[in-house]
Amino acid sequence: MSEDGELFDRALLRRRRARFAGEMAEHEVLLAHVAAEIADRVSAILREFPLALDLGAYHGVLGRAVAVLPSVGAMIYAESVPALAALSPRPAVVCDEELLPFKEQSLNLVVSGLALHRVNDLPGALIQIRRALRPDGLFMAAVLGSRSLHELREALIEAEAELHGGASPRVAPFADVREYGALLQRAGFALPVTDAELLTVTYPSPRALMREIRALGGGNVMAARRKMPLPRGTLECAEEIYRERHSTPEGKIAASFEIVYLAGWAPDASQQKPLTPGSAKARLADALHTSEHSAGDKAAFPAKKKPLA
């Protein structure tokens, strides 16, 4: 983390993503998977979304998949890199995911695919998204989870430790499912839901994997990174470690990506709310056709027998 408390060097992130803008179509396997999954989830919701936003749009893969749904009206594409925004459908807006230019209660739906896990102030970004949604508006996103790229992280750390006696951060840390859920609640979303899937993707080599990671903005852009490039010898050692442990029978290498899906609603009076404790009008014991006992009633809970020696 830098002296100003920032985890990511966002300016460096934008420069690196701009460098790969022209070849994004070659690196959209994960984006396409996430786009199909989010579009399917939105299609299952029986309501209309007249105005939607694709936040962190890359070249518009997710936004296009959602925009064709009968329930979705106009789609806005927001991207922090002008070169990528130029590849998106129109209307496209250039803005940072941490500083949204949209009016409060102006959007019905916000979707985001593999962009929000690399913002410095995720709680603040989520609050801005919630404020931009109309009451009962929907937010749905996919982010990388803590189990992502553990193979690459371990190979780089071990190679650097073996050759240099220490290691610097090379792969960004990601939050886990529970942490993302807590952030949704902290940002004020109603009915927050998180779930995850673990994908295994194969690549010809570790370097091919690293190139795809850089194209997706997942390279080493941490503020606390070692500024010197990774020495060739260290990189070759890391590749050897990776191949030894994670090669496939076909001679490729496997990489893990944990995709965490987030969903939450802008609060509205019409939404269901949990009952106040003690307000239930029916007893669970009656529903189960059994008798109810006090937790302190020892007769209701006979002592367990110890196993024989």
C-alpha positions as CSV (number, residue, x, y, z in Angstrom):
1,M,0.0,0.0,0.0
2,S,1.3,3.5,-0.9
3,E,1.9,6.3,1.6
4,D,-1.5,7.8,0.6
5,G,-3.2,4.5,1.5
6,E,-3.9,3.4,-2.1
7,L,-3.5,-0.2,-3.0
8,F,-3.5,0.2,-6.8
9,D,-1.7,2.6,-9.1
10,R,-4.7,3.5,-11.2
11,A,-2.8,5.7,-13.6
12,L,-0.5,2.8,-14.5
13,L,-3.5,0.5,-14.7
14,R,-5.1,2.8,-17.3
15,R,-1.9,3.0,-19.4
16,R,-1.5,-0.8,-19.4
17,R,-5.1,-1.4,-20.4
18,A,-4.8,1.2,-23.2
19,R,-1.8,-0.7,-24.5
20,F,-3.9,-3.8,-25.0
21,A,-7.1,-2.1,-26.2
22,G,-6.5,-3.1,-29.9
23,E,-6.3,-6.8,-29.0
24,M,-9.1,-7.1,-26.4
25,A,-11.1,-9.4,-28.7
26,E,-8.3,-12.0,-28.3
27,H,-8.5,-12.0,-24.5
28,E,-12.3,-12.0,-23.8
29,V,-12.8,-15.6,-22.7
30,L,-13.4,-14.6,-19.1
31,L,-15.3,-11.5,-20.1
32,A,-17.6,-13.5,-22.4
33,H,-18.3,-16.1,-19.7
34,V,-19.2,-13.4,-17.2
35,A,-21.3,-11.5,-19.7
36,A,-23.4,-14.6,-20.5
37,E,-23.8,-15.4,-16.8
38,I,-24.9,-11.9,-15.8
39,A,-27.2,-11.6,-18.8
40,D,-28.9,-14.9,-17.9
41,R,-29.4,-13.7,-14.3
42,V,-30.9,-10.4,-15.4
43,S,-33.2,-12.1,-17.9
44,A,-34.7,-14.2,-15.0
45,I,-35.9,-11.0,-13.2
46,L,-39.4,-10.2,-14.1
47,R,-39.2,-6.4,-14.4
48,E,-38.3,-3.7,-16.8
49,F,-35.0,-1.8,-16.8
50,P,-35.5,1.3,-19.0
51,L,-32.0,2.7,-18.5
52,A,-28.9,0.6,-17.8
53,L,-25.2,1.2,-17.3
54,D,-22.2,-1.1,-18.1
55,L,-19.6,0.1,-15.6
56,G,-16.0,-0.7,-16.5
57,A,-17.2,-1.8,-19.9
58,Y,-13.9,-2.8,-21.7
59,H,-15.1,-3.0,-25.3
60,G,-18.7,-3.6,-24.4
61,V,-19.0,-7.4,-24.2
62,L,-21.2,-7.4,-21.1
63,G,-23.3,-4.4,-22.0
64,R,-24.1,-5.8,-25.4
65,A,-25.2,-9.1,-23.9
66,V,-27.5,-7.4,-21.5
67,A,-28.8,-4.7,-23.9
68,V,-30.4,-7.3,-26.2
69,L,-32.7,-8.6,-23.4
70,P,-36.4,-7.6,-23.9
71,S,-36.5,-6.2,-20.3
72,V,-33.6,-3.8,-20.9
73,G,-34.0,-0.4,-22.6
74,A,-31.1,1.9,-23.3
75,M,-27.6,1.0,-22.3
76,I,-24.7,3.4,-21.4
77,Y,-21.1,2.1,-21.6
78,A,-18.7,3.7,-19.0
79,E,-15.0,3.0,-19.3
80,S,-12.0,4.7,-17.8
81,V,-9.7,4.1,-20.8
82,P,-10.6,6.3,-23.8
83,A,-9.1,3.7,-26.3
84,L,-11.5,1.0,-24.9
85,A,-14.5,3.4,-24.7
86,A,-13.9,4.1,-28.4
87,L,-14.5,0.4,-29.1
88,S,-17.8,0.2,-27.2
89,P,-21.3,0.9,-28.7
90,R,-22.8,4.3,-28.2
91,P,-23.4,6.1,-25.9
92,A,-20.1,5.7,-24.2
93,V,-18.8,7.7,-21.3
94,V,-15.1,8.0,-20.2
95,C,-15.1,8.1,-16.4
96,D,-13.3,6.4,-13.5
97,E,-15.2,3.7,-11.7
98,E,-14.4,5.5,-8.4
99,L,-15.9,8.8,-9.6
100,L,-19.3,8.4,-11.3
101,P,-20.8,11.4,-13.2
102,F,-24.4,10.1,-13.0
103,K,-27.2,11.9,-11.2
104,E,-28.7,10.3,-8.1
105,Q,-31.6,7.9,-8.8
106,S,-31.1,8.1,-12.6
107,L,-30.4,4.5,-13.5
108,N,-32.6,1.3,-13.3
109,L,-29.8,-1.2,-13.7
110,V,-26.0,-1.2,-13.2
111,V,-23.9,-4.2,-14.4
112,S,-20.1,-4.6,-14.2
113,G,-17.9,-7.4,-15.4
114,L,-14.4,-7.9,-14.0
115,A,-13.7,-4.2,-13.3
116,L,-14.5,-3.4,-9.7
117,H,-12.0,-5.6,-7.9
118,R,-9.2,-3.2,-8.9
119,V,-10.6,0.1,-7.5
120,N,-8.9,1.6,-4.4
121,D,-12.1,2.6,-2.7
122,L,-14.6,-0.2,-3.4
123,P,-16.9,0.8,-0.5
124,G,-17.1,4.3,-1.9
125,A,-17.7,3.1,-5.5
126,L,-20.5,0.8,-4.3
127,I,-22.1,3.7,-2.5
128,Q,-22.0,5.8,-5.6
129,I,-23.6,3.0,-7.6
130,R,-26.4,2.6,-5.1
131,R,-27.0,6.3,-5.1
132,A,-27.2,6.4,-8.9
133,L,-29.9,3.7,-9.0
134,R,-33.5,4.5,-8.7
135,P,-35.4,3.0,-5.8
136,D,-35.6,-0.7,-6.4
137,G,-33.0,-0.5,-9.1
138,L,-30.6,-3.5,-9.5
139,F,-26.8,-3.7,-9.3
140,M,-25.2,-6.9,-10.6
141,A,-21.5,-7.5,-11.0
142,A,-18.7,-10.0,-11.3
143,V,-15.3,-9.6,-9.7
144,L,-12.3,-11.8,-9.1
145,G,-12.2,-13.6,-5.7
146,S,-9.4,-14.6,-3.3
147,R,-8.8,-18.0,-4.9
148,S,-7.9,-16.5,-8.3
149,L,-4.5,-17.1,-9.8
150,H,-3.1,-18.8,-6.7
151,E,-0.9,-21.0,-8.9
152,L,0.8,-17.9,-10.5
153,R,1.1,-16.1,-7.2
154,E,2.9,-19.1,-5.5
155,A,5.2,-19.7,-8.5
156,L,6.4,-16.0,-8.5
157,I,6.8,-15.8,-4.8
158,E,8.9,-19.0,-4.6
159,A,11.0,-18.1,-7.6
160,E,11.8,-14.7,-6.2
161,A,12.5,-16.0,-2.7
162,E,14.8,-18.7,-4.1
163,L,16.9,-16.4,-6.2
164,H,16.8,-13.2,-4.3
165,G,16.1,-14.2,-0.7
166,G,12.8,-12.3,-0.5
167,A,9.6,-11.6,-2.5
168,S,7.6,-8.5,-3.4
169,P,3.9,-8.5,-4.3
170,R,3.4,-9.6,-8.0
171,V,-0.3,-10.7,-8.1
172,A,-3.0,-8.4,-6.6
173,P,-4.9,-9.7,-3.6
174,F,-8.6,-10.1,-4.0
175,A,-11.4,-10.2,-1.4
176,D,-13.4,-13.4,-0.6
177,V,-17.1,-14.0,-1.0
178,R,-18.0,-13.0,2.5
179,E,-16.0,-9.8,2.4
180,Y,-17.8,-8.7,-0.9
181,G,-21.1,-9.5,0.8
182,A,-20.2,-7.3,3.8
183,L,-19.2,-4.5,1.4
184,L,-22.6,-4.6,-0.3
185,Q,-24.3,-4.3,3.1
186,R,-22.0,-1.5,4.2
187,A,-22.9,0.4,1.0
188,G,-26.6,0.3,1.8
189,F,-27.8,-2.2,-0.7
190,A,-31.0,-4.1,0.1
191,L,-31.3,-7.9,-0.2
192,P,-27.5,-8.4,-1.0
193,V,-26.5,-11.7,-2.4
194,T,-23.0,-13.1,-3.3
195,D,-22.0,-16.4,-4.8
196,A,-18.9,-17.8,-6.5
197,E,-17.7,-20.2,-9.1
198,L,-14.1,-21.5,-9.6
199,L,-13.1,-21.7,-13.3
200,T,-10.0,-23.5,-14.6
201,V,-8.7,-22.0,-17.8
202,T,-5.7,-23.5,-19.8
203,Y,-3.0,-21.5,-21.6
204,P,-0.1,-22.5,-23.8
205,S,2.4,-21.2,-21.3
206,P,2.7,-19.1,-18.1
207,R,3.8,-16.2,-20.2
208,A,0.6,-16.5,-22.3
209,L,-1.4,-16.4,-19.0
210,M,0.5,-13.3,-17.8
211,R,-0.2,-11.5,-21.1
212,E,-3.9,-12.2,-20.8
213,I,-3.9,-11.0,-17.2
214,R,-2.2,-7.7,-18.3
215,A,-4.7,-7.3,-21.1
216,L,-7.5,-7.6,-18.6
217,G,-5.9,-5.0,-16.3
218,G,-4.8,-7.7,-13.7
219,G,-1.0,-7.2,-14.0
220,N,1.2,-5.9,-11.3
221,V,-0.2,-2.4,-10.8
222,M,0.0,-2.4,-7.0
223,A,1.2,0.8,-5.5
224,A,3.7,-1.1,-3.2
225,R,5.2,-3.1,-6.1
226,R,8.9,-3.3,-6.7
227,K,9.5,-0.8,-9.4
228,M,12.3,-2.9,-11.1
229,P,11.0,-5.3,-13.8
230,L,11.1,-9.0,-12.9
231,P,14.6,-10.3,-14.0
232,R,14.6,-12.8,-16.8
233,G,16.1,-15.5,-14.7
234,T,13.4,-15.1,-12.0
235,L,10.7,-15.3,-14.6
236,E,12.1,-18.4,-16.1
237,C,12.4,-20.0,-12.7
238,A,8.7,-19.1,-12.0
239,E,7.7,-20.6,-15.3
240,E,9.5,-23.9,-14.4
241,I,7.9,-24.1,-11.0
242,Y,4.5,-23.4,-12.6
243,R,4.9,-26.1,-15.3
244,E,6.1,-28.7,-12.8
245,R,3.0,-28.3,-10.6
246,H,0.2,-27.2,-12.9
247,S,0.8,-28.7,-16.4
248,T,-2.0,-30.5,-18.2
249,P,-1.6,-33.8,-20.1
250,E,-1.7,-31.8,-23.3
251,G,1.4,-29.8,-22.3
252,K,-0.5,-26.6,-21.4
253,I,-0.8,-25.0,-18.0
254,A,-3.9,-24.5,-15.9
255,A,-5.0,-21.3,-14.1
256,S,-7.7,-20.8,-11.5
257,F,-10.1,-17.9,-11.6
258,E,-12.7,-17.5,-8.9
259,I,-15.6,-15.4,-10.1
260,V,-17.6,-13.8,-7.4
261,Y,-21.1,-12.5,-8.4
262,L,-22.6,-9.6,-6.5
263,A,-26.2,-8.5,-6.5
264,G,-28.1,-5.9,-4.5
265,W,-31.0,-3.5,-4.8
266,A,-31.4,0.2,-4.1
267,P,-33.6,0.3,-1.1
268,D,-37.4,0.9,-1.6
269,A,-40.4,0.7,0.6
270,S,-42.0,-2.0,-1.5
271,Q,-39.2,-4.5,-0.9
272,Q,-39.6,-7.5,1.5
273,K,-38.0,-7.0,4.8
274,P,-37.1,-9.6,7.5
275,L,-39.5,-10.1,10.3
276,T,-38.7,-8.6,13.7
277,P,-37.4,-11.3,16.1
278,G,-40.3,-12.7,18.1
279,S,-43.0,-11.4,15.7
280,A,-43.8,-14.8,14.2
281,K,-47.4,-15.9,14.5
282,A,-46.8,-19.7,14.1
283,R,-44.6,-22.0,16.2
284,L,-41.9,-24.1,14.5
285,A,-42.7,-27.0,16.8
286,D,-46.2,-27.1,15.5
287,A,-45.0,-27.1,11.9
288,L,-42.7,-30.0,12.7
289,H,-45.4,-31.9,14.7
290,T,-43.2,-32.1,17.7
291,S,-43.0,-30.8,21.2
292,E,-41.1,-27.7,22.3
293,H,-38.6,-27.8,25.2
294,S,-36.6,-25.1,26.9
295,A,-32.9,-25.0,26.1
296,G,-32.3,-25.5,29.7
297,D,-34.5,-28.6,30.0
298,K,-31.9,-31.4,30.5
299,A,-34.6,-34.1,30.1
300,A,-35.2,-33.0,26.6
301,F,-31.5,-33.5,25.7
302,P,-30.1,-36.7,27.2
303,A,-26.4,-36.9,27.7
304,K,-24.4,-38.5,24.9
305,K,-22.8,-41.8,25.5
306,K,-19.1,-41.9,25.2
307,P,-17.7,-44.5,22.8
308,L,-16.3,-47.7,24.3
309,A,-12.5,-47.9,24.6
